Amino acid sequence: MRKTAGFSGIDLLMAAAGICLLAAIIVPTTTRLRENARVSQCRANLAKITAAMVLYSEDNQKTLPLLPKTSANGVWWWYKEQVKHFAGLQGKSSPNDKLFACPSDRGFDEPVPFYQSQKSDYGSYCFNGVNLPGVPNIAGRQIPSIVDPGRTLLVMEWSAHAPLSWHKSKTGKSNLPFYDNAESMTSFVDGHVDLIKIYYDGLNAAYTRDPIAGYRYKYSGD
């Protein structure tokens, strides 16, 4: 008589171990590929926004956005209203403005991403125009007056202001604490876009001062 073929307990354990091993390989790879796609999308968004900023400046005596002092809004978010039609966007801003949405945006003080918030004019990207007293910025500057356009920030993910990272986070989904060398996608006055490390002195938000030597960017145009 033939013995009936079947799985033994050891066979089942080996099969389960094989499945677990495959999952351990596939899941991180899939996650990494997904995030790489988000980084690529974010880079493409910033390239188009940067081109729109250049077109805006060309149409305004080579001058970058600046809101009146009487404005209730900050130009670092609301520059979007001045430049968006140069990127093909018309009408009232909304969460449907995908060009201004970083797919990894996780917001900060609201339970929604910046691109879903009216407070940030439905955008993930800030203009280097925080024109508060003592804060370096290029709001209202003429592009030819900027000394080092290849190092001077133009537009960036909000996370660069902290700094945090939406793409290579060391804090998971948490927005605290801020930390040195957090990587954010940024664009520069000369038009190039890059994922760069942002300096943090452990006390002051990154946007409040230029970094120490060794970093590839600055906020001031001088």
Buried (B, 14 or more C-beta within 10 A) or exposed (E): EEEEEEEEEEEEEEEEEEEEEEEEEEEEEEEEEEBEEBBEBBBEBBBBBBBBBBBBBEEEEBBBBBBEEEEEEBBBBBBBBBBBEBBEBEEEBEBEBEBBBBBBBBBBEEEEBBBBBEEBBBBBBBBBBBBEEEBBBBBEBBBEEBEBBEBBBBBBBBBBBBBBBBBBBEEEEEBEEBBEBBBBBBBBBBBBBBBBBBBBEEEEBBBBBBBEEEBEBBBBBE
